[in-house]
Amino acid sequence: MSKAPKFTPGIRAGGTGARAEMIFRSVATAAGATIVAAIALIAVFLLIKAVPSVNANKANFFTSAEFSVGDAKNMHFGIRDLFMVTVLSSLLALLIAVPLGVGIALFLTQYSPKVLARPFAMLVDLLAAVPSIVFGLWGFLVLASKLAPLQQFFNDNLGWLFLFSQGNVSIGGGGTIFTAGVVLAVMILPIITSVSREVFALTPTSHIEAAQALGATKWEVVRMTVLPYGRSGVIAASMLGLGRALGETIAVLVVLHTSATPGRWSLFDGGYTFASKIASAASEFSQALPTGAYIAAGFVLFALTFLVNAMARIAAGGKVNG
């Protein structure tokens, strides 16, 4: 008996399926390569513009707190205080937003009735649609005065610790890194909540049922199955939120409006982040060397944000592969 011809799905007569597969693969590869090329070109552009200014800089770029570039022939600029304010405000935002985001995600996936989970989740996600300038005005005009008693309490009782010592900014005025951190926490909350919610919802039902069969309470089910399964997803969500906080511009620029005390790592001080410093001087970008000084700071922010997002991708990939 002669064997029936073997049928290969997706491969049509004349090689039409093979050609379509090749075209689709080429288009997908080109799309991915375009993103990589765009990121590389951005990095190259920033380096080309920044290197002449860094070479003309008369201060140490990494350790100097001064940022004076008005005279192109006598520029003194460094990123120490910019890095300090950026890191302090972003880490404070992460410290506040991660527990809140994870708690909300657990409530929506494990405790809330389904009839309430969807509208509540949509309400949280709507925070991401609020413009940055609105968050900034809300933080400066409304939230700052509400946080002043709390900040004063920390300063009175923990002022001996450098993080809670008062700098150039009046705590009652509200334009502090602490206020900026709280505003950033609200801004990154939808990112952390959304990613964590999706990861927790994917917890295998068999794991949950096995824990319940052993007599575990609701919290024990969450602790033994949901949280371990979603750990990598929460880490990835946190890193994505951190990347968002590092690059925030307008909201931080509105809240923080006083220079930082040089070398003081205090939450009750003012200053500029990388992004807000660049935005504050955007109207003065007319000369190549002074502009290159801000581009150099932008390159550091670009590298920092890229590193944070790469860490998020590695964490998310570990969950997929594990």
Secondary structure, 3 states (H helix, E strand, C coil): CCCCCCCCCCCCHHHHHHHHHHHHHHHHHHHHHHHHHHHHHHHHHHHHHHHHHHHHCCCCCCCCCCEECCCCCCCEECCHHHHHHHHHHHHHHHHHHHHHHHHHHHHHHHHCCHHHHHHHHHHHHHHHHCCHHHHHHHHHHHHHHHHHHHHHHHHHHHCCCHHHCECCCCHHHCCCHHHHHHHHHHHHHHHHHHHHHHHHHCCCHHHHHHHHHCCCCHHHHHHHHHHHHHHHHHHHHHHHHHHHHHHCCHHHHHHCCCCCCCCCCCCECCCCCHHHHHHHCHHHCCCHHHHHHHHHHHHHHHHHHHHHHHHHHHHHHHHHHC
